[in-house]
Amino acid sequence: MSRRLLMLSFALVPALLAVLAVGGALFLRQGGFAPYRVPAGGPPAGAPAPQQVARGEYLAELGNCAGCHTARGGVPFAGGRAFPSDYGTIYSTNLTPDPRTGLGDWSAAEFRHAMRHGVSRRGVLYPAFPYAQFARLTDADLDALFAYLRSLPPSVREATPNRLEFPANWRPALIGWRMLLYRPEPPAAGDDGTPAQRGRYLVEGLGHCAMCHGTYGPMSSPPDAGDLAGGRIPGLGWYAPPLDAWQLKRYSADELAAYLRTGTSPHGSAYGPMAEVIFQSLRHLTAEDAAAMAAYLKSVPARPGPEAALAPTVAMHAGTQEGEALYRRHCESCHAPDGRGTDKGPPLVDAVAVTAADPANAVRMILYGGVPPTTEGNPRPHSMPPFVQQLGSAEIAALANTIRTRWGGQGATASASDVDALHGIRLD
């Protein structure tokens, strides 16, 4: 060994010891080995009460359990849906009561443990599963969820193997990842029955809104349950805007509550992942729960960021000559020359895709179009046609920039390469 290599080795020893010390301290702070000790199995004896099952069904709808644990065209809750990430693809698991491939021989204690700690008898769960948010659920709600899942018809479906790169494909590596990057929060106060606390409980817990509307950290570390500062949704190519009092200033509390249940409002409609969440989940909200969520979201303080300085309704500015021509040819018959919409299309003024700091949503909508969810409050939603076959990447970028400059004050933030990067990414 050379003198230089020897000196470098001695220099790295303190750094390695420091990393081990910090990791050990964090490991102890997270409960040491306790979260990794899974309780004994064995299903509860007897059938659950009908009212508990009904309660669990409502909670499963609000938590969008079927949306995540159902493959496209597959049996509900039987798993197999793909979730792309920076490290490969993760597949959801079977939640039906099949004893071999599902939860049929699980105990209630095992279910609570997996929901709160992200550890099951199969090992450490990947953070695509929002255990940091579900840790806030009460015992009563977790037991009701488990009772509902036990009431489903059993479905035999083997787990689809994840397709991940090393070291993400080695589950023990998740323990080291958690030691360094996962910061479990103490359980929230739960649901005390007041609208404010109920709204927070639904947003930060069961609804796990931060998983899309939060800001991810190093090595894809998920946001805290209360982080609603917005960001690009990993693997999907969509941008989820901040959810705070400033971003939602344009909505009244009643408008926001109605939007959560219907997917539409005077300020725009839901598209992409949000349209799916509303159709699969939020449209089932009771009026009281929707109002509680809206009231809480409108009380969330804004965090510093590019959109915090942007007024919800902005002055109009001129776009590029090419973009203006494209808008007149393809857009103004539905969205009007002034961008305020017609009976055939919603307004662009105030639309999130237009005012957001990230141009991804505007680009995706022009590329592939979209349809808001069909709900009782919006039975005939407007659809947006795709232009991927009509316009090139440079034209789509010019059109997106013109719309965002005229009614979003964002300027030319999209390039042809940005459009190319979003080609082919779909909601799987």
C-alpha positions in Angstrom: 0.0 0.0 0.0 1.4 3.4 -1.0 2.0 6.1 1.6 -0.7 8.3 0.0 -3.3 5.5 0.1 -2.4 4.7 3.7 -2.9 8.4 4.7 -6.2 8.5 2.9 -7.4 5.4 4.6 -6.6 6.9 8.0 -8.4 10.1 7.0 -11.5 8.2 6.1 -11.8 6.3 9.4 -13.1 9.4 11.4 -15.6 10.1 8.6 -16.8 6.5 8.6 -17.1 6.5 12.4 -19.1 9.8 12.2 -21.5 8.3 9.7 -22.0 5.2 11.8 -22.5 7.3 14.9 -25.1 9.5 13.2 -26.8 6.5 11.6 -26.9 4.7 15.0 -28.4 7.7 16.7 -31.0 8.1 14.0 -31.7 4.3 14.2 -32.3 4.6 17.9 -34.5 7.7 17.5 -36.6 5.7 15.0 -37.1 3.0 17.7 -34.1 0.8 17.1 -35.1 -2.7 16.1 -38.7 -2.3 17.4 -40.3 -1.3 14.1 -38.6 -4.4 12.4 -40.1 -6.8 14.9 -43.4 -8.0 13.3 -46.1 -9.2 15.7 -47.3 -12.8 15.5 -49.8 -13.7 12.7 -53.2 -15.3 12.8 -56.5 -13.8 11.6 -59.0 -12.5 14.1 -61.6 -15.0 15.2 -65.2 -14.4 14.0 -66.6 -12.0 11.4 -66.3 -8.3 12.0 -69.4 -6.2 12.8 -71.3 -4.9 9.7 -70.9 -1.3 10.8 -67.2 -1.7 11.2 -66.9 -3.1 7.7 -69.0 -0.2 6.3 -66.7 2.2 8.1 -63.7 0.5 6.7 -65.1 0.7 3.1 -65.5 4.4 3.4 -61.9 4.8 4.8 -60.6 2.5 2.0 -62.2 4.8 -0.5 -60.7 7.9 1.0 -57.3 6.3 1.2 -57.6 5.3 -2.5 -56.5 1.7 -1.5 -58.1 0.2 -4.6 -56.5 2.8 -6.9 -53.0 1.8 -5.8 -53.6 -2.0 -5.3 -55.4 -2.8 -8.5 -53.7 -3.5 -11.8 -55.2 -2.0 -14.9 -58.1 -4.3 -15.8 -57.3 -6.5 -12.8 -59.2 -7.7 -9.7 -59.8 -4.8 -7.3 -57.4 -4.9 -4.3 -55.4 -7.8 -5.7 -52.3 -5.7 -6.4 -50.0 -5.6 -9.4 -50.2 -1.9 -10.3 -46.9 -0.5 -11.4 -45.3 2.5 -9.8 -42.3 3.9 -11.6 -39.5 5.5 -9.6 -36.0 6.8 -10.1 -34.7 3.3 -9.2 -37.0 1.2 -11.3 -40.6 -0.1 -11.0 -42.4 -1.2 -7.8 -45.6 -3.2 -7.9 -48.4 -3.1 -5.4 -49.4 -6.2 -3.4 -52.5 -8.2 -2.9 -54.8 -6.9 -0.1 -57.6 -9.5 -0.5 -58.0 -12.2 2.2 -56.3 -14.9 0.2 -54.3 -16.8 2.8 -51.3 -17.5 0.6 -50.9 -14.4 -1.6 -52.9 -11.8 0.3 -53.7 -10.9 3.9 -55.9 -13.9 4.7 -53.7 -15.2 7.6 -52.6 -11.8 8.9 -53.5 -10.6 12.4 -54.8 -7.1 13.1 -51.6 -6.4 14.9 -49.6 -7.3 11.8 -51.7 -5.0 9.7 -51.4 -2.1 12.1 -47.6 -2.6 12.2 -47.3 -2.6 8.4 -49.4 0.5 8.1 -47.5 2.4 10.8 -44.0 1.2 10.4 -43.7 0.0 6.8 -42.6 -3.4 7.8 -44.5 -6.6 7.2 -43.7 -10.3 7.5 -42.4 -10.0 3.9 -39.8 -7.5 5.0 -39.3 -3.7 4.9 -41.7 -2.0 2.6 -40.7 0.5 -0.1 -41.5 4.1 0.6 -43.9 4.2 -2.3 -46.2 2.9 0.4 -47.1 5.9 2.5 -46.5 4.4 5.9 -45.3 7.8 7.3 -48.8 9.2 6.6 -50.7 6.1 7.7 -48.9 6.1 11.0 -51.3 8.9 12.0 -54.4 6.8 11.8 -56.1 5.7 14.9 -56.4 2.1 16.0 -60.1 2.2 15.4 -59.7 3.3 11.8 -56.9 0.8 11.1 -59.1 -2.0 12.5 -62.0 -0.9 10.4 -59.8 -0.9 7.3 -58.6 -4.4 8.1 -62.2 -5.6 8.7 -63.2 -4.3 5.3 -60.3 -5.9 3.5 -61.1 -9.2 5.3 -64.7 -9.0 3.9 -63.5 -8.9 0.3 -63.6 -12.0 -2.0 -60.3 -13.7 -1.8 -58.3 -13.5 -5.0 -55.2 -15.6 -5.7 -52.6 -13.3 -7.3 -48.8 -13.8 -6.9 -46.8 -10.6 -6.2 -45.3 -9.2 -9.4 -41.5 -9.0 -8.8 -40.2 -5.5 -8.6 -37.9 -4.3 -11.3 -35.3 -2.2 -9.4 -31.7 -1.4 -9.7 -29.1 -2.3 -7.1 -29.0 -1.5 -4.2 -32.7 -0.7 -4.2 -33.5 -4.3 -5.2 -32.0 -5.5 -2.0 -34.5 -5.0 0.8 -32.0 -4.9 3.7 -30.5 -1.8 2.1 -33.8 -0.1 2.9 -32.9 -0.3 6.6 -29.7 1.8 5.9 -31.8 4.2 3.8 -34.3 4.6 6.6 -31.5 5.1 9.2 -30.1 8.0 7.2 -33.2 9.6 5.5 -36.4 8.6 7.2 -37.6 10.8 10.1 -40.7 9.3 11.7 -42.9 11.9 13.3 -44.8 11.3 16.5 -48.4 10.3 15.9 -50.7 13.3 15.4 -53.6 14.0 17.7 -55.9 11.9 15.6 -59.4 12.9 14.9 -61.1 14.7 17.9 -64.3 15.5 15.9 -63.6 19.2 15.3 -63.6 20.3 11.6 -60.0 21.6 11.8 -58.5 18.5 13.3 -60.7 16.2 11.1 -59.4 18.0 8.0 -55.8 17.7 9.0 -56.3 14.0 9.9 -57.7 13.3 6.4 -55.1 15.4 4.5 -52.0 14.4 6.3 -53.0 10.9 7.3 -55.5 8.8 5.3 -55.5 11.0 2.2 -51.6 11.0 2.2 -51.7 14.2 0.0 -48.0 14.9 0.7 -47.0 11.8 -1.4 -47.9 13.8 -4.5 -48.1 17.4 -3.3 -44.9 17.3 -1.1 -41.3 17.9 -2.0 -39.0 14.8 -2.2 -35.5 14.9 -0.7 -32.2 13.1 -1.5 -32.4 9.6 -2.8 -36.1 9.9 -3.3 -36.8 10.3 0.5 -40.5 11.1 0.7 -41.9 14.3 2.2 -43.2 14.7 5.7 -46.9 14.2 6.2 -47.4 17.9 6.6 -45.2 18.9 3.6 -47.6 20.3 1.0 -45.1 22.6 -0.8 -45.6 20.9 -4.2 -43.3 19.2 -6.7 -42.9 16.9 -9.6 -44.5 13.5 -8.9 -41.8 10.8 -9.2 -42.0 8.7 -12.3 -45.2 10.2 -13.6 -44.1 13.4 -15.4 -46.8 15.5 -13.7 -46.4 18.5 -11.3 -48.5 18.6 -8.1 -48.9 22.2 -7.0 -48.5 23.5 -3.5 -51.6 23.1 -1.2 -51.6 26.1 1.0 -53.5 29.3 1.7 -51.8 31.3 -1.0 -52.1 28.8 -3.8 -55.7 28.1 -2.9 -56.6 31.8 -2.4 -58.6 31.8 -5.6 -61.0 29.2 -4.1 -63.6 29.9 -1.5 -63.9 27.2 1.1 -67.2 26.0 -0.6 -65.6 25.9 -4.0 -62.6 23.9 -2.8 -64.8 21.4 -1.0 -67.0 21.0 -4.2 -63.8 20.6 -6.3 -62.6 17.7 -4.1 -65.9 15.9 -4.7 -66.6 16.8 -8.3 -63.2 17.5 -10.0 -64.3 20.8 -11.4 -64.6 24.4 -10.3 -64.8 28.0 -11.7 -61.0 28.0 -11.6 -60.4 24.8 -13.6 -60.8 21.1 -13.5 -58.7 18.1 -12.4 -56.6 16.2 -15.0 -54.0 13.5 -14.9 -53.3 11.9 -11.5 -55.6 14.3 -9.6 -58.5 13.3 -11.9 -57.9 9.6 -11.0 -57.7 10.4 -7.3 -61.0 12.2 -7.4 -62.8 9.5 -9.4 -61.4 6.6 -7.3 -61.4 8.3 -4.0 -62.4 11.9 -3.2 -65.8 11.8 -4.9 -66.9 9.5 -2.1 -66.2 12.2 0.6 -69.1 13.2 2.7 -70.0 16.9 2.5 -68.7 17.3 6.1 -65.4 15.7 5.4 -64.9 17.6 2.2 -65.6 20.9 4.0 -63.1 19.9 6.8 -60.4 19.1 4.3 -61.0 22.4 2.4 -60.9 24.4 5.6 -57.6 22.8 6.7 -56.0 23.3 3.3 -56.9 26.9 3.2 -55.2 27.3 6.6 -51.9 25.8 5.6 -49.2 28.6 5.6 -47.4 29.1 2.3 -43.8 28.1 2.1 -41.2 30.2 0.2 -41.0 29.2 -3.4 -41.4 30.4 -7.0 -45.2 30.3 -6.8 -45.5 32.1 -3.4 -44.7 35.4 -5.1 -47.2 34.9 -8.0 -50.6 36.3 -7.6 -53.4 33.8 -8.4 -54.8 36.1 -11.1 -52.0 37.6 -13.2 -51.8 40.3 -15.8 -51.8 39.2 -19.5 -48.6 39.4 -21.5 -47.8 38.7 -25.1 -46.4 35.4 -26.2 -44.1 34.5 -29.0 -45.2 35.1 -32.6 -45.2 31.3 -33.3 -47.0 30.5 -30.1 -49.6 33.1 -30.7 -50.3 31.7 -34.2 -50.6 28.2 -32.8 -53.0 29.3 -30.1 -55.2 31.0 -32.6 -55.2 27.9 -34.8 -55.7 25.2 -32.2 -56.9 26.7 -28.9 -59.0 29.8 -29.0 -62.1 28.2 -30.3 -62.5 26.4 -27.0 -60.5 28.6 -24.6 -61.5 32.0 -26.1 -59.1 34.7 -27.4 -58.7 36.1 -23.9 -58.2 32.7 -22.3 -61.3 32.9 -20.2 -63.0 29.9 -21.6 -66.2 29.1 -23.5 -69.0 26.5 -23.2 -66.7 24.1 -25.0 -63.6 24.5 -22.8 -62.5 25.8 -19.4 -60.6 29.0 -18.7 -56.8 29.2 -18.9 -56.7 32.2 -16.6 -56.0 30.9 -13.1 -55.4 27.3 -14.3 -52.7 25.5 -12.3 -51.0 24.3 -15.5 -50.6 27.9 -16.6 -49.5 29.5 -13.3 -47.3 26.7 -12.0 -43.6 27.2 -11.8 -43.1 23.8 -13.5 -44.3 23.6 -17.2 -44.8 19.8 -17.1 -48.6 19.9 -16.8 -49.1 22.4 -19.7 -46.8 20.3 -21.9 -48.5 17.0 -21.0 -52.0 18.4 -21.6 -51.0 19.6 -25.1 -49.2 16.4 -25.8 -51.8 13.9 -24.7 -54.9 15.8 -23.8 -57.0 14.8 -20.8 -60.5 14.3 -19.4 -61.7 15.4 -15.9 -63.4 12.8 -13.8 -67.0 12.0 -14.4 -68.8 12.6 -11.1 -72.3 13.4 -9.9 -71.4 17.0 -9.8 -69.7 16.9 -13.2 -71.5 14.3 -15.3 -70.4 15.7 -18.7 -66.8 16.9 -18.3 -65.0 18.7 -21.1 -62.3 16.7 -22.7 -59.0 18.0 -24.1 -57.8 16.4 -27.4 -54.2 15.4 -27.8 -51.9 17.2 -30.2 -48.9 14.8 -30.2 -49.7 13.7 -33.7 -50.2 17.3 -35.0 -47.4 19.3 -33.5 -43.7 18.8 -33.1 -41.8 19.2 -29.9 -40.7 22.8 -30.7 -44.2 23.8 -31.6 -45.6 22.3 -28.3 -43.0 24.1 -26.3 -43.8 27.4 -28.1 -47.5 27.0 -27.5 -47.0 26.1 -23.8 -44.7 29.1 -23.3 -47.2 31.4 -24.9 -50.1 30.3 -22.8 -48.0 30.4 -19.6 -46.6 33.8 -20.5 -49.9 35.4 -21.4 -51.8 34.1 -18.4 -49.3 32.8 -16.0 -46.4 35.3 -16.0 -44.0 32.4 -16.3 -42.1 33.2 -19.5 -40.4 30.7 -21.8 -39.7 27.9 -19.4 -40.3 24.9 -21.6 -37.9 23.7 -24.4 -38.2 21.2 -27.1 -36.0 18.9 -25.1 -38.4 19.2 -22.1 -41.2 18.1 -24.4 -39.2 15.2 -25.6 -38.5 14.1 -22.0 -42.2 13.9 -21.3 -43.0 11.8 -24.4 -44.1 8.3 -23.6 -44.5 8.9 -19.8 -48.0 7.7 -19.0 -50.2 7.2 -15.9 -49.8 3.4 -15.5 
